[in-house]
Amino acid sequence: MVNFVAQDLLEKVELTAKEFPPDVSELELADLTPEPSKRVKPPRVKESPASFECKLAKHIELYDYDLIFGEVVFLVIRQERVKRVGRIGDSFCVC
């Protein structure tokens, strides 16, 4: 599952990137709404402007990183024009 992040969701999404025990819901802590997916088990984030439901195609361990390739099996677009946010390491950029 890949949920796009809009600038107005950045604070909430940053909270979900922290480490929590498996029994803690990051979505609940961040006040985000889970929405049932159509083709995969994990829920989508209802507030996300777009979501890709993906199945794992390939996983490669590269040094200390995991490189993940997914096959998009369902796409939801709620908003066409939004200020999207990208993340590289600990830095964010608005696209």
One Martini backbone bead per residue (centre of mass of N, CA, C, O) as a GRO file, in nm:
protein
   95
    1MET     BB    1   0.096   0.037   0.024
    2VAL     BB    2   0.031   0.369  -0.118
    3ASN     BB    3   0.023   0.688   0.032
    4PHE     BB    4  -0.038   0.992  -0.028
    5VAL     BB    5   0.106   1.318   0.052
    6ALA     BB    6  -0.006   1.602   0.188
    7GLN     BB    7   0.077   1.889   0.338
    8ASP     BB    8  -0.169   1.878   0.554
    9LEU     BB    9  -0.048   1.573   0.660
   10LEU     BB   10   0.246   1.576   0.768
   11GLU     BB   11   0.227   1.559   1.079
   12LYS     BB   12   0.074   1.291   1.090
   13VAL     BB   13   0.276   1.119   0.920
   14GLU     BB   14   0.525   1.150   1.097
   15LEU     BB   15   0.411   0.982   1.331
   16THR     BB   16   0.392   0.703   1.163
   17ALA     BB   17   0.726   0.674   1.141
   18LYS     BB   18   0.742   0.569   1.406
   19GLU     BB   19   0.818   0.363   1.670
   20PHE     BB   20   0.606   0.081   1.739
   21PRO     BB   21   0.426  -0.137   1.861
   22PRO     BB   22   0.217  -0.374   1.716
   23ASP     BB   23  -0.042  -0.275   1.908
   24VAL     BB   24  -0.009   0.002   1.760
   25SER     BB   25  -0.192   0.265   1.608
   26GLU     BB   26  -0.093   0.506   1.397
   27LEU     BB   27  -0.360   0.612   1.288
   28GLU     BB   28  -0.488   0.675   1.561
   29LEU     BB   29  -0.267   0.869   1.670
   30ALA     BB   30  -0.302   1.060   1.393
   31ASP     BB   31  -0.600   1.084   1.304
   32LEU     BB   32  -0.660   0.849   1.098
   33THR     BB   33  -0.842   0.682   0.830
   34PRO     BB   34  -0.944   0.379   0.775
   35GLU     BB   35  -0.976   0.196   0.456
   36PRO     BB   36  -1.087  -0.026   0.264
   37SER     BB   37  -0.967  -0.236   0.046
   38LYS     BB   38  -0.996  -0.411  -0.265
   39ARG     BB   39  -0.698  -0.604  -0.313
   40VAL     BB   40  -0.590  -0.564  -0.017
   41LYS     BB   41  -0.543  -0.579   0.325
   42PRO     BB   42  -0.453  -0.311   0.373
   43PRO     BB   43  -0.536  -0.005   0.447
   44ARG     BB   44  -0.639   0.292   0.369
   45VAL     BB   45  -0.615   0.647   0.354
   46LYS     BB   46  -0.872   0.862   0.343
   47GLU     BB   47  -0.699   1.146   0.336
   48SER     BB   48  -0.574   1.063   0.087
   49PRO     BB   49  -0.542   1.166  -0.247
   50ALA     BB   50  -0.380   0.884  -0.293
   51SER     BB   51  -0.379   0.523  -0.386
   52PHE     BB   52  -0.175   0.225  -0.378
   53GLU     BB   53  -0.235  -0.096  -0.454
   54CYS     BB   54  -0.001  -0.355  -0.354
   55LYS     BB   55   0.223  -0.602  -0.469
   56LEU     BB   56   0.480  -0.798  -0.427
   57ALA     BB   57   0.764  -0.837  -0.648
   58LYS     BB   58   1.033  -0.719  -0.489
   59HIS     BB   59   1.322  -0.797  -0.271
   60ILE     BB   60   1.607  -0.594  -0.176
   61GLU     BB   61   1.915  -0.608  -0.030
   62LEU     BB   62   2.086  -0.284   0.037
   63TYR     BB   63   2.277  -0.305   0.256
   64ASP     BB   64   2.077  -0.116   0.493
   65TYR     BB   65   1.849  -0.177   0.278
   66ASP     BB   66   1.520  -0.174   0.133
   67LEU     BB   67   1.409  -0.290  -0.182
   68ILE     BB   68   1.091  -0.209  -0.323
   69PHE     BB   69   0.865  -0.388  -0.538
   70GLY     BB   70   0.555  -0.300  -0.698
   71GLU     BB   71   0.224  -0.396  -0.786
   72VAL     BB   72  -0.034  -0.239  -0.923
   73VAL     BB   73  -0.394  -0.324  -0.852
   74PHE     BB   74  -0.493  -0.036  -0.730
   75LEU     BB   75  -0.660   0.290  -0.781
   76VAL     BB   76  -0.683   0.602  -0.592
   77ILE     BB   77  -0.850   0.919  -0.674
   78ARG     BB   78  -0.943   1.230  -0.512
   79GLN     BB   79  -0.708   1.430  -0.616
   80GLU     BB   80  -0.541   1.610  -0.864
   81ARG     BB   81  -0.463   1.881  -0.695
   82VAL     BB   82  -0.163   1.877  -0.500
   83LYS     BB   83   0.058   1.909  -0.238
   84ARG     BB   84   0.319   1.716  -0.235
   85VAL     BB   85   0.517   1.475  -0.050
   86GLY     BB   86   0.857   1.410   0.004
   87ARG     BB   87   1.104   1.147   0.097
   88ILE     BB   88   1.451   1.168   0.224
   89GLY     BB   89   1.484   1.029   0.485
   90ASP     BB   90   1.456   1.319   0.698
   91SER     BB   91   1.351   1.461   0.441
   92PHE     BB   92   1.144   1.715   0.296
   93CYS     BB   93   0.924   1.773   0.006
   94VAL     BB   94   0.756   1.991  -0.212
   95CYS     BB   95   0.562   1.924  -0.528
   0.00000   0.00000   0.00000
